[in-house]
Amino acid sequence: MAKILVVDDEKLIVKGIRFSLEQDGMQVDCAYDGEEAIRLAKETEYDVVLLDVMLPKYDGFEVCQAIREFSEMPIIMLTAKGGDMDKILGLEYADDYITKPFNILEVKARIKAIMRRNARKSKQEKKEDDRIITAGDLKLDRDGRRVFIGAREINLTAKEFDLLELLACNPNKVYSRENLLTLVWGNKVSESGDVRTVDVHVRRLREKIEPSPSDPKYVHTKWGVGYYFRV
């Protein structure tokens, strides 16, 4: 459920906006002055803040600047004066603005547009985060197939990278040698008949990425079972 903060000292306007947004299934909090708006914004991360420029205690510009000190939550500013638009754009803190008098359908359309844009952005950021795995000093770039320890790039063979990627993407999951031979090499144990290939690659991988291969920090052994990744 989307959370919206509506800030305006005109209670009838707030009541109308709140009713309309709640009809669309949104959760709405209200503030009637700048001080209350800042307090609520500190307590809750809103999907959108609908912020009037003319407010008691702190005006909309001051509230906007205050929120930007601790959050990037989207802010749509409401203004009754054309001259305020230049200030809003000049601040570069607000994400959008609407002039009064406004149509509530326009307000809802702007809110939903910002929410869609942020949802796409969050999805893209999450996708990018999934492609970079960081564990302690180790960073694994799945798209670039590169591995770094601190600032130093580690040169791995294709199979060493595949082995590390599988383990790092599934931390704390123990893989038997037979599992790894199947998943990384695509071999059935009966075809290759030799799981020592896995041990050799794990040993070489440790020699490249571990500060102390005999006391591994990343690729651990579960005696009698197999290998797993843990920091």
Secondary structure as GFF3:
##gff-version 3
##sequence-region A 1 231
A	DSSP	beta_strand	3	7	.	.	.	ID=ss1
A	DSSP	alpha_helix	11	23	.	.	.	ID=ss2
A	DSSP	beta_strand	27	31	.	.	.	ID=ss3
A	DSSP	alpha_helix	34	43	.	.	.	ID=ss4
A	DSSP	beta_strand	48	52	.	.	.	ID=ss5
A	DSSP	alpha_helix	60	68	.	.	.	ID=ss6
A	DSSP	beta_strand	75	79	.	.	.	ID=ss7
A	DSSP	alpha_helix	83	91	.	.	.	ID=ss8
A	DSSP	beta_strand	96	99	.	.	.	ID=ss9
A	DSSP	alpha_helix	104	131	.	.	.	ID=ss10
A	DSSP	beta_strand	132	135	.	.	.	ID=ss11
A	DSSP	beta_strand	138	141	.	.	.	ID=ss12
A	DSSP	beta_strand	146	149	.	.	.	ID=ss13
A	DSSP	beta_strand	152	154	.	.	.	ID=ss14
A	DSSP	alpha_helix	158	169	.	.	.	ID=ss15
A	DSSP	beta_strand	175	176	.	.	.	ID=ss16
A	DSSP	alpha_helix	177	185	.	.	.	ID=ss17
A	DSSP	alpha_helix	189	192	.	.	.	ID=ss18
A	DSSP	alpha_helix	196	209	.	.	.	ID=ss19
A	DSSP	beta_strand	219	222	.	.	.	ID=ss20
A	DSSP	beta_strand	226	229	.	.	.	ID=ss21
###
